Amino acid sequence: MISLIKLANEGKIEKTGAKPKLPIKVEGVSSETLDVYRIPLEYLYYNDKNGRISTGIAEYENQLNPTSDLVDPSYNNLVAKIIENINPIALKRTQKSIEHAGQQVYGWILDDGRVIDGNRRLTALRNIHAKSGRTVYFEAVVLPFSYNNDSERVKIKQLELAIQMGVEEREGYDSVDLALDIYRTTYGENPIMTLADYSNISHMTKGKLEDYRNSAIYMKKFLEFIGAPKTSYSIIKESKTWTQFQVIGKTLSTEFSNDPESQVRKNETMESFFGIILHQMHVGVIGNTARNQIRDFGKYIVKTGGSVEFNERVQDDIEDLAEAIQDAEIVDYADLSKELTNQTEVIAEFGDIYNTYMQDAKNGESVEKFIKSIRDNVKVFQDLNERNGLSGNLHYNEVSTKQLKELQRYMRDLNIASKELFEKYGKEYQ
């Protein structure tokens, strides 16, 4: 394994003369000792732990060994294609800028060549080299850290987050990637910092981070529910269902307690949510409409206690649908869409039950609103009666003869209308 710091000390890597400043204070590193170097591209390799690209790489996690072009260029070539697909317009813009004015923002790398910040700039430079044949260099700060050291991994992540918050015109995370990065960093199998630490560095509130982390939990559960590989997050991205999982996470985390019985109902409701998402995929509901449908199910069914009965009604359909999808052994969104088409009858039956429950629930809310408006109006007239026909600080000497006659007319009309309504509702009740 190469050591860029050793190569720099031997004078084999040239300094640019720029003196970088650390975005945050990190133990063991001082801005006074840091320099920006011109690094040959063949010494570098993409960071498979980077939150922005790790979900794309995850599908190949058992096939690739992160390493530089000196050892095996296939890894960098694959990741470069993933980065190009994430935002091709931004990559072209970066490449054009570098071709015209050179690299304006230095990157950050580790001693062994792992790129912590600057994936798009590195990709642009690789493209420039491939197109022109010219020797180009990646200008970057070399940090004396390694991912092989657990305590240094924390520092690396702290710097990664701080750099991302500090560079102007930084492209934002894809929501799925961000959610999974928060999950892996603060909650996964090997968390390296607390949610409070992540919040402090990223300047995101703990509440927002919890929302993202919960959405990651239910994305993972959904992939398990449909029997897809645990790394197939492309299904979530291509189906554009991210916001639905965000709503699911909020609803389930607030509506159920930790006691065993509540957890059973929570899991049943989670599967009902998944059934709705699969129904949406099949009928082509996406975007705000899809998110609002999930939100309305939480509002009208889950929060009102109606989910127990709903879950029982759809349980057989959901189990049949999940079993069929799992047997199909899907790996991507195209596979899932095809199998949903094969299960049209089951999905249609589920959809009929779902639509009926939602319509009844919304109609019930409309009736409640109607009754409340009548109740509020009755309260107004009861108060008027108690005050001898006056409201608030109003006195009779403030009411003109014309206004008094107008009030008499309205009261008479109100009396007639109320009698007619009483007779109508009395007959309906009988």
C-alpha positions, 0 to 999 in steps of 0.5 A: 500500500502506498503512503502519499505522505511518505512520497511527499516527504521524499519529494516525489509529490509536488506542493501547490503552495496553498495552505488549507484550513481545517473546517473543524478542529480535529485532534492530531491535525493542525492547519499549520502542518497541512499542504495541498499537493498535486497527486497523480491520478493513478495513486487515488481511489474513490471512497466506498464509504462516502454517503453519496455513492455508497448506495450505488456501490453497495450492489457490487459490494461482494465483487469489488475491492476498493483500490487505486488504478495502480492495482486494479482500475476496474474499481475506479472505472465502475464508481466513475460511471456511478458518479456520472449517472448521479448528476451528469449535468453537474459533472459536465459543468465541473469538467468544463470549468477545470478544462478552462481554468484548472481545478479551483477547489482542492480535495481531501484524501487519506494517506493511502489515496482514498478520496474523502472529498472531491469525487466529481472533480476526480471524475472530471480529471479522469475524463479529461485525461482519457479524452486528451491524453494529457497528464493531469493531477488532482490537487488535494490535502493529504490527511494522516488517517486510515479507515483501518483505525476505528478512532480515525474513522470517526475523525474522517467522518467528522471532516467529511461532514464539515467539508460538505457543509463548508464548500460553496455550491455543494450539490445536495445529497440524494435523499435516499443516500443521506438517509442511509448515511445517517443510518449507517453512521449513527445506528447501523451495525457499526455506528461511529458517532451519535445522532447528537454528534452528527447534528452538531457537525452537519447543522441538521436538527436531531428531529430531522436526522431522526426522520431520515434515520427512521425512513432508512429503517423502513426502506430496509424493511420494505426491501426485506418484505419484497425479498429483494437484495438488501442493497437494492436501494435503486428500487426506492430511487427509481420508483420515487417512493422516498417521501412515502417512507419518510411519512411512514417513519414519522407515523409509526414512531409516534402512534405506537408504543414499545409494549409487545402488543403495540409492536405487533399492531405496528408491524401489521400497520407497516405491512399495510403501508407497504401494500399501499406503496405497491398499489401506488407503484402498480397504478402509477401514483407518484410524487406529492399525490403518493406522499399525500395518500400515505399521509392521509392513511396515517391521518384517517386510519392509523391515528383514529384507531381504524388500522386494526380493522383495516389490517385484518381486512387486507392481511390475506391480500398482503401476504399473498402479494408479498409471497408472490413477489418474494418467489419472483426473486426480484433484484431491481425496479423493472423486475418488481414492476413486472411482477406487480403486473402479474399480480393485478388481481390481488392488487386490485382487491387490496385497492378496492378495500383501501379506497373504500376505507379511505372514502368512508374515513374522509366522509366521516371527517366531513360529517364531524366538521359539519356537526361541529359547525352546527354546534358552534352556531348553537353556542353563539345563539345560546350566548345571545339568549343568555345576554338577553339578545346582546353580544359582548359589550354591545348595548341596545342603545347602539342598535338603530331601528333599521338594524333592529328590524334586520335582526328580527327578520334574520331571527324569524328566518332562523326560527323557520329554518331550524324547525324545518331542519328539526323535522327533516333530521327527526324523520331521518333518525326515525 
